[in-house]
Amino acid sequence: MSEKTIFDRLEDYIKANYVEEAIDFVCDEVTDHTQDDPDDPFTAISESVSCRPVVDSDQIPLDEVTESFQETFLNFFEAKGIKADSELYDKIPIDRKLISKIRDNADFIPNKNLVILLGIGLELNREEMDALLRSARYRLSRSHKDELAIAFCIENKIYDVKQIDQLFDDQGLLPISQRI
């Protein structure tokens, strides 16, 4: 039996994790029915919960963000032992002025694709990538195949942009180097 290729594993990962439109439910209130008529067999349920569907979103509410993007990015930059900005922009297709812009502007929020590229350049693991995305008010969505492919690459420590682009191309997805 032959070992699966990285392309086959990515395809399997997407099939296993992709949802057409992710729907979660947010529950608000619990109503206690124990004071209803105890002899009535239809009040056997002691509590009911009021729930509403919430569609999976790649946006995070501002009140869930605890650290600015700039702080989070610079903390990872330092934690990964990167000595010069050039170490990062040599690995990923970004303009060197962009890192200066992040350093100089505490309120700068990049687009999601740029955050993902920066995370790949920093070689962040999944938890770290989620933290970086969250600081810019984003998250990876299970209803976007390209974002599942990003998650797969991160979980499998694939940080070479050319290899990621090839994986994306083989899946019929726009290469990450062409997204900013």
N, C-alpha and C positions, 0 to 999 in steps of 0.2 A: 504494500500500500504506500503510495507516494505521499510525501508531506505537502500540505497545502501551501501555496505561494502567498506572499503578502497581499496580492491582489484578491485572491480567493478569501483570505481571512477578513479583509476590509469589506468585501461584498457580504459575507456572512454577518459581520458586525452590524452593517447597515440594515440588513433584513431583520435581524433580531431586535434591533432597538428603534427602528423607524416607526413613527405613528403618523398617520395622515394629518390629524389635527389633535394634538394632545389636549384632553379636557380633564381638569382636576375639579374637585368640589370643595368649596369653602363653606364651612358650617358655622352658623352664627349663634343660634340660641337653642337651649335645651328646655323643653317644656315638660314639667312633671305632671303626669296624669294619675298619680296614685291617689289623689283626693277625689277623683271621679267615683261614680257608683261602683263599689267593689264587687257587687253581685252581677254586674253587667259583663258578660264574657268578651265583649268587644273592647274593653278597656284593659285587657291583659297586658298590653305594652305599657310599661311604667313611665317611659320617657320617649319623646320624639325630638328630632333634631331638624332645624330648618337649614337647608343647604341650597346653594346655587352653583351652577357650573361656571368655571373660569377657564377660558381657553389659554393654552400654553403661550406664553409671550417671551420674547427675548429681551424685554425691558424689565428692569427692576425699579420699584418705587424708590424715590429719593430717600425716604425715611429708613430704608433698609441699608443704605450706604453709610459705613462708619468711618471710612478713610478716603481722602481724595485720591483721584487717579494718580496725580503727581507723586504723592507720598508713597502709594503702593508701588508704583513703577520704580521709583528711586530706591526704595527699600529692597526690592528684588534685584535691581541692578547691582547694588552693593553686596547683597547676600550671595550673589552668584560669582562674586570676585572679578567682575568686569572692571578693568583698569581704565580703559579709554572708550569713548563713544564709538570709535572706529571698529572696535571688536564686534559691536552690535550691527552697525549699518553695513559692514562687510558681509555679514551672514544673511541678511534679509534685504529685499529691494525697497529701501526707504532712503529718503534724502537726509543727509546729515543734519540739515537745519531743523528737522523735525524733533530730534532729541533735544536740541537747544530750546526749541519752542516749549517742550514739555518741562524742561528745567526752569525756564524763565516765567512761565505762566501757570500759576497754581490752579486756575479755573479752566484750563484747557481740557476738553473732553474729545478724544479722537473718535473716529467712527469705529464700528465693531471690527471690521476687517483689519484695521491698523492695530487695534488692541491684540487681536489674534496673532498677527505677524510679530509684534513685539514679544508676546509670550513665547512664540516659537524661537525667536532669536535669543531669548533669555533661557531657553531650554527648561521651561517651567513644567512641573508635573501637573496632573489634573487638578488637584486641590489648589495649587498656586495659580494655575490659569483661571480657575473659577473665581479666585479672589481678585485677580487683576481685572477680569471682565466685570465683576460685581462693583468694583471701585469706579468703573465708567458707566455703571447702571445697565450692564448687559449680562446675558447668560447664554450658554449654548442651548439650543432648542433641539428636542428629539423629532420635531416635525420638519427639520431642514436637513436633507441628506448631506450637504456640504459640511454642516456643523457636526454631524455624526462622524464624518470622515476626519474632521479636525480632532475630535475626541479620541478616535481610534489611533491617530498618529501620536498624540500626546501620551496615551496610555501605553503605547508600544515604543516610546522614546524615539520616534522618527522626527528629527528636527532639521533635516536637510531639505531646503526649500525645493530644490530640483527633484528630489525623490517624491516629496509631497505633491508637487505639480504633476508628476507622472502618474501617481496614484489617482489624483483628481481627474486627469485627462482620461485614464482608463475607465473611470466610472461615468464619464460624460459630464463632468462638473468643470466649471470655470477654474483654472489654476489659481492658487492663492496669490502668486506673484503678479497677477493681472487684476487684482481686486481693489487696489488703491489708486 
